[in-house]
Amino acid sequence: MGCHQQKKSFAVTTSHRPAKVNTDLGKHFAKNLGVPFAERNDLSLKTLADVLKVRGLVVVAANRVSYFEGGQEFFFHPGLASLRIKELKNGKTDQMIKAMSLHPGDNVLDCTLGLGSDAIVASFVTGTEGRITGLEDSCVIAALVQHGLTTYPEPEKDLALAMRRIRVINVNYKEYLAGLAPRSYDIVYFDPMFRIPRRHSPAMDTIRTLANPHPLDRETVDLALKAAARRVVMKERRGSTEFQRLGFHRIEGGRYAPVVYGVIERKSL
Ligand SMILES: C[S@@+](CC[C@H](N)C(=O)[O-])C[C@H]1O[C@@H](n2cnc3c(N)ncnc32)[C@H](O)[C@@H]1O
């Protein structure tokens, strides 16, 4: 769902008896998102949502900022990225990094930021000389993930630095790609919502109501190919017909992995 539709359906509030700093942060979020801020007034989230006639609420609490809708909570957490970075440090292969053929100093455009896990892992690999830009169409996801990336109290220093380096832009990738000069990024990456959702994906379940569910189109892949100096990479389920439909004829990934990566190299064009 795009931001315009989302704005009509949510508001911002706080946890019960908030500290002033959290009320201020809530007002700041509401202003930036262009939606109302509502005092919590000891109401349950369900009652407050009913009173305000909204589907969901962004809730600023002392320890995190979350989005609640229909009993589901979405909040930023670097857990998945943290596990993958540990594996990389132990010398294991990360299939996304391999498919991107990513090196320190590379510039990556992550067109589908979501929870930011792929962007954080890419940022860890590209390092201080690299540049990671994450695009996200949902204003709620973009705002919560940007806040998390910059403020999450991550004790692992290199993971924290990888998170802080990511630039988040709340925009539709097609619009952004259309305005780019040729070869603006080394790698352009897509991880759209899968056409057929994976059964066990709790991380994705929490953002499903907010995320833009539309499939990638050929025109966007062409724009990405212009914007990429080296490759365009797309993550999808193994065997997905999306690869062929969009022109990703080279597939990389673990032999038995349920999720694989389609690659189009600029050189081969
Ligand atoms: C499967 S999630 C990405 C997960 C991400 N790779 C991660 O590691 O957390 C897809 C995300 O892309 C966003 N998205 C889908 N279409 C988009 C578009 N046209 N422009 C920008 N973002 C888009 C969705 O809103 C969703 O948050």
The ligand as an ORCA input file, in Angstrom:
! r2SCAN-3c Opt
* xyz 0 1
  C      10.123     -8.471      1.055
  S      10.259     -6.857      1.696
  C      12.004     -6.549      1.655
  C      12.733     -7.156      2.797
  C      14.158     -6.673      2.897
  N      14.968     -7.119      1.788
  C      14.788     -7.081      4.219
  O      15.895     -7.637      4.223
  O      14.168     -6.809      5.262
  C       9.735     -5.843      0.365
  C       9.650     -4.377      0.728
  O       9.706     -3.605     -0.468
  C       8.764     -2.577     -0.410
  N       8.356     -2.233     -1.782
  C       7.584     -2.974     -2.625
  N       7.373     -2.323     -3.790
  C       8.060     -1.144     -3.684
  C       8.219     -0.033     -4.555
  N       7.615      0.005     -5.749
  N       9.009      0.986     -4.162
  C       9.622      0.965     -2.942
  N       9.459     -0.048     -2.052
  C       8.697     -1.090     -2.419
  C       7.613     -3.169      0.384
  O       6.782     -2.155      0.941
  C       8.349     -4.006      1.424
  O       8.623     -3.276      2.581
*
